[in-house]
Structure formats: structure tokens, C-alpha cells
């Protein structure tokens, strides 16, 4: 009897995991490329009260969403070819420098999330502290300053089970997010905040000219 109950518990746990694993990925179509991609890879825009195109990074503003791939060239193409108006089926006002505005918003969101992770005790910074974190076998999202040297980054990557890093923020930007003048190396402990940072930096990658892509090895 007890064996049957134990077996039932295992089956229920497996079914619960299956439901989580099969959570559908929400797709949206880019109005420039026509490709359907996960929402996490796109930027939502809406038409504001004065018919101005407004980036809606949090995806909460009312109105019909106009979705673009998170890429500078795509946003510039939509602006130049009046594709926002075509998709919205109305006259719209596209502000100058829209791509730069989106980049600034994404950078700010990323820095805010890193700051939130710091305040919640989920970040360590500095080469030695990050190395100690990884030597303990702990997992996290490696952050490296875009203007830092490659040598130290490679040493930390060799210790990380994730074998990936994000290097889109400068040492000054990373330092500002962490309440210091400059930071070259940091790591965010695995969890919901780390995944939110990964998403925002993934979208930011498409707007930073000359920035390296998310590096995944192994």
C-alpha cells in the first residue's frame, strides 16, 4: 500500500514537471522581417495618445502592439520605410533617434536590474570575489565590462559551468549599476533576476554597435 502511494507521488511530480517544461513560448511577428519569434527577442511599440510611436519594454501599455526584432537596423528600417504607420493602419509620428532611445532604455533597465540584484545580495564583483564564488561550485550569470581585458575573463569562464558571459556594459556603466566607480568583473547568482538580466542584455545586444554577441562555449 505504501509502495503504491510512493509511486503515485513520483508520477504526480513527473506530471508537474512535464507541465512546466511544456509551457508554450509566446510568439509575435516582427513587422519588418515578417518572422515569428519569442517575445523575449522582440521590442513592443504602441501608438501613444498623440499618435507618437512609444517603445513599451515592459509590455504593459494599452493599445495594439507593434513588434520589432531587438535590432538597431530593424528599428531604423521600420522608421525610414513608414512600417509603423502601415502596421498600425493610421498616421503616426516616429520620433527622431528612436533606435538610440530604445538602446538607452534597455541599458537603463539592465543597470536597474543589476542594482536590484546587488541590493538583494545576489551579486559579487571584483575578479577575486567572482573567482571565489565560482570555485565554491556556485552558478551564476557572468558579467564582464566591454572595455576589460580578455585574460581575466577567460580565467573566470574556465571556472564557470555556464560557460557564457555578457559583456555589453562598460566598466563605468557596470560600476554605476553596482554603486562603484568602475567594475570589470561581476556575477549574478542564478535565479529569476539573473534570467531577467540575461533577457534585457540579450535585447540590448542588437543595439550596441560593435558589441560582441552573447558568447556560449562548449
C-alpha positions in Angstrom: 0.0 0.0 0.0 2.7 2.4 1.0 4.7 1.5 -2.2 1.7 2.4 -4.4 1.3 5.7 -2.6 5.0 6.4 -3.1 4.8 5.5 -6.8 1.8 7.8 -7.2 3.7 10.7 -5.7 6.5 10.2 -8.1 4.1 10.1 -11.0 2.4 13.3 -9.9 5.8 15.1 -9.6 6.7 13.9 -13.1 3.5 15.2 -14.5 4.0 18.6 -12.7 7.5 18.9 -14.2 6.1 18.0 -17.7 3.5 20.8 -17.4 6.3 23.2 -16.6 8.6 22.0 -19.3 5.8 22.3 -21.9 4.8 25.8 -21.1 4.2 27.3 -24.6 6.5 30.0 -25.8 4.5 33.1 -26.9 5.5 34.3 -30.4 5.0 37.6 -32.1 5.6 38.6 -35.7 8.2 41.3 -36.5 6.6 43.9 -38.7 9.8 44.4 -40.6 11.2 40.9 -41.2 7.8 39.0 -41.0 9.5 36.4 -38.8 7.7 35.0 -35.8 10.0 35.0 -32.7 9.6 34.6 -29.0 8.5 37.8 -27.2 11.8 37.8 -25.3 13.6 38.6 -28.5 11.4 41.4 -29.6 10.6 45.0 -28.6 6.9 46.1 -28.3 5.8 49.5 -29.5 2.4 51.2 -29.3 0.8 54.3 -30.7 0.6 56.9 -27.9 -2.1 59.4 -27.2 -0.7 62.0 -29.7 -0.1 59.3 -32.4 3.6 59.1 -31.4 5.4 55.7 -31.5 6.3 54.7 -28.0 8.6 51.8 -27.0 6.9 49.6 -24.4 9.7 47.5 -23.0 7.6 46.3 -20.1 4.8 45.3 -22.5 2.1 46.9 -20.3 0.9 49.9 -22.2 -2.6 49.8 -23.7 -3.2 49.6 -27.4 -2.2 47.2 -30.2 1.3 46.0 -30.0 3.7 46.7 -32.9 6.5 44.2 -32.6 10.1 44.6 -33.9 13.1 42.3 -33.6 15.5 43.7 -31.0 17.9 45.1 -33.5 19.0 48.6 -34.3 18.8 48.2 -38.1 15.3 46.7 -37.9 14.1 49.8 -35.9 15.7 52.2 -38.3 14.2 50.3 -41.2 10.7 50.5 -39.7 11.2 54.2 -39.1 12.5 55.0 -42.6 10.0 53.0 -44.5 7.0 54.1 -42.5 6.2 50.5 -41.5 4.9 51.6 -38.1 2.1 53.5 -39.9 1.4 50.6 -42.2 1.1 48.1 -39.3 -1.0 50.5 -37.2 -3.1 51.4 -40.2 -3.1 55.1 -39.3 -0.8 58.1 -39.4 1.8 58.0 -36.7 4.7 60.2 -35.6 8.0 58.4 -35.3 10.4 60.4 -33.1 13.9 61.0 -34.4 16.6 58.8 -32.8 14.1 56.1 -31.9 16.7 53.3 -32.0 19.0 55.3 -29.7 16.1 55.9 -27.3 15.4 52.1 -27.2 19.1 51.4 -26.6 19.2 53.9 -23.7 16.0 52.4 -22.2 17.4 48.8 -22.4 20.7 49.9 -20.9 18.9 51.6 -18.1 16.6 48.6 -17.4 19.6 46.3 -17.4 21.5 48.5 -14.9 18.5 48.8 -12.7 18.1 45.1 -12.6 21.8 44.6 -11.7 21.4 47.2 -9.0 18.3 45.3 -7.7 20.3 42.1 -7.6 23.1 43.9 -5.7 20.6 45.2 -3.1 19.2 41.8 -2.6 22.6 40.3 -2.1 22.7 38.3 -5.3 25.8 39.9 -6.9 29.5 39.8 -6.1 32.0 41.9 -8.0 35.8 42.0 -8.4 38.0 39.3 -10.0 39.0 37.6 -6.8 35.5 37.6 -5.3 34.0 36.2 -8.6 36.7 33.6 -8.8 36.0 32.5 -5.2 32.3 32.4 -5.9 32.9 30.0 -8.9 35.4 27.9 -7.0 32.7 27.1 -4.5 30.8 25.5 -7.3 28.1 28.1 -7.3 26.3 29.1 -10.5 25.6 32.5 -11.9 25.5 34.9 -14.8 28.9 36.3 -15.5 29.1 40.0 -16.4 32.3 41.5 -17.9 33.0 45.1 -18.8 33.2 45.6 -22.5 36.4 47.6 -22.1 38.0 45.0 -19.8 40.9 42.7 -20.9 40.3 39.2 -22.2 42.7 37.4 -20.0 40.8 37.7 -16.7 37.5 36.9 -18.4 38.9 33.7 -19.9 40.1 32.6 -16.4 36.7 33.1 -14.9 34.9 31.4 -17.9 37.1 28.3 -17.3 35.7 28.0 -13.8 32.0 28.6 -14.8 29.7 25.7 -15.5 27.6 28.1 -17.6 30.5 28.9 -19.9 28.8 32.1 -21.1 29.2 35.8 -20.3 27.6 39.1 -21.1 29.9 42.0 -22.0 27.7 44.8 -23.2 28.2 47.3 -20.4 31.3 49.4 -20.0 33.2 49.3 -16.7 31.7 52.7 -15.8 28.2 51.5 -16.5 28.7 48.3 -14.6 30.2 50.2 -11.8 27.3 52.7 -11.7 24.9 49.7 -11.5 26.8 48.3 -8.6 27.4 51.6 -6.7 31.1 51.9 -7.5 33.2 54.0 -9.8 34.2 51.1 -12.1 33.6 47.3 -12.2 35.2 44.9 -14.7 34.0 41.5 -13.3 30.8 40.6 -11.6 28.5 37.6 -11.3 24.7 37.4 -10.5 23.7 34.3 -8.7 21.4 32.0 -10.7 17.7 32.8 -10.3 14.9 34.9 -11.6 16.9 38.2 -11.5 19.7 36.6 -13.4 17.3 35.5 -16.1 15.7 38.9 -16.4 19.2 40.5 -16.8 20.1 37.9 -19.4 16.9 38.8 -21.4 17.5 42.5 -21.2 21.1 42.2 -22.2 20.1 39.9 -25.0 17.9 42.6 -26.4 20.5 45.3 -25.8 23.0 43.3 -27.8 21.1 44.2 -31.0 21.5 47.9 -30.4 25.1 48.2 -29.3 27.3 48.9 -32.3 30.3 46.6 -32.4 29.2 44.8 -29.3 30.1 41.1 -29.0 27.2 38.7 -29.1 26.3 36.5 -26.2 29.2 34.1 -26.1 28.4 30.5 -25.5 31.1 27.9 -25.4 31.0 24.1 -25.0 
